[in-house]
Amino acid sequence: NMRRIDASRTSDWELHLASILRMLPWCFAYDRQNYARYMSLYWLQMMHLAQTHPEADRFLRSGGFAVQRSDCAFARVASDMAIEQSINRATKTQGGIIGFSRSPSAVQRWVLTAHDRAQV
């Protein structure tokens, strides 16, 4: 969904939620049960976030759901994509996890950041 990508790139929380809502019928139509189930729950929880977790709501509305790693104006990405492009990239070596585990610096970086990755 291009709107979801645009929402991340522009840090527009309202557009993000609107794009999730627009994708939901397609999840049901194509029998994607897990997406339909969990995306519905996600959307509903996010719609009530201002009442249940006001500080988290303010953070997300201020652009906290996207990460900008460069000076380009339209270069923000969703936080999970930023993790894939940075921290998890060390495991995407030739030979997969085997090649990754042969590099002491990559293993050290992976271990040191495990706690932070688990929180996201």
C-alpha positions in Angstrom: 0.0 0.0 0.0 1.6 3.2 -1.2 -0.2 5.3 1.4 1.4 3.4 4.2 4.8 4.0 2.7 4.0 7.7 2.2 2.8 7.9 5.8 6.1 6.5 7.1 8.2 8.8 4.8 6.3 11.9 5.9 5.7 10.8 9.5 2.0 11.2 9.2 0.3 9.1 11.9 -3.2 9.8 10.7 -2.3 8.7 7.1 -0.7 5.6 8.6 -3.9 4.7 10.4 -6.1 5.5 7.4 -3.9 3.2 5.2 -4.2 0.4 7.7 -8.0 0.8 7.6 -8.0 0.7 3.8 -6.0 -2.5 3.7 -8.2 -4.4 6.2 -10.9 -5.4 3.7 -8.3 -6.9 1.4 -6.9 -9.0 4.2 -10.3 -10.5 4.6 -11.0 -10.8 0.9 -7.8 -12.7 0.3 -8.3 -14.9 3.4 -5.2 -13.6 5.1 -6.5 -14.6 8.5 -3.5 -13.5 10.7 -3.3 -10.1 8.9 -7.1 -9.7 9.2 -7.1 -10.6 12.8 -4.1 -8.8 14.1 -4.3 -5.7 11.9 -7.9 -5.2 13.1 -6.8 -5.4 16.7 -3.8 -3.1 16.0 -6.0 -0.5 14.3 -8.6 -0.6 17.1 -5.9 -0.3 19.8 -4.2 2.6 18.0 -7.6 4.4 17.6 -8.0 4.4 21.4 -4.3 5.1 22.2 -5.0 8.7 23.3 -7.2 7.4 26.1 -5.2 4.3 27.1 -1.6 5.6 26.6 -1.6 9.3 26.0 2.2 9.7 26.1 2.6 7.0 23.5 0.0 8.6 21.4 1.8 12.0 21.5 5.1 10.2 20.6 3.6 8.5 17.5 1.7 11.6 16.4 5.0 13.5 16.5 6.6 11.1 14.0 8.0 8.5 16.5 6.8 5.6 14.4 9.3 6.3 11.6 13.1 6.6 11.5 15.2 9.1 9.5 18.7 7.9 8.9 19.8 10.6 6.4 19.3 14.3 5.7 17.0 13.6 2.8 13.5 15.1 3.4 11.5 12.1 2.2 13.7 9.3 3.5 12.0 8.2 6.7 11.2 4.5 7.0 9.1 2.4 9.4 11.1 1.4 12.5 11.0 -2.3 11.7 12.5 -1.5 8.2 15.2 0.6 9.8 16.1 -2.4 12.0 16.2 -4.7 9.0 18.4 -2.1 7.1 20.9 -1.7 10.0 21.1 -4.1 12.9 19.8 -7.2 11.1 21.8 -6.5 8.0 24.8 -8.2 9.7 23.1 -11.5 9.4 22.4 -11.1 5.7 25.8 -12.2 4.7 26.8 -14.8 2.2 26.3 -18.1 4.0 23.4 -16.7 6.1 23.5 -17.1 9.8 26.5 -19.4 9.5 28.6 -16.7 7.8 27.3 -14.2 10.3 28.4 -16.3 13.3 31.9 -16.5 12.0 32.4 -12.8 12.3 33.2 -12.0 16.0 32.4 -8.3 15.5 29.0 -9.1 13.9 28.2 -11.5 16.7 29.2 -9.0 19.4 27.0 -6.3 17.7 24.1 -8.8 17.5 24.4 -9.7 21.2 24.8 -6.2 22.4 21.7 -5.0 20.6 19.5 -8.0 21.3 17.8 -6.2 24.2 17.0 -3.1 22.1 15.7 -5.2 19.2 13.4 -7.1 21.5 11.8 -3.9 22.8 10.9 -2.8 19.3 
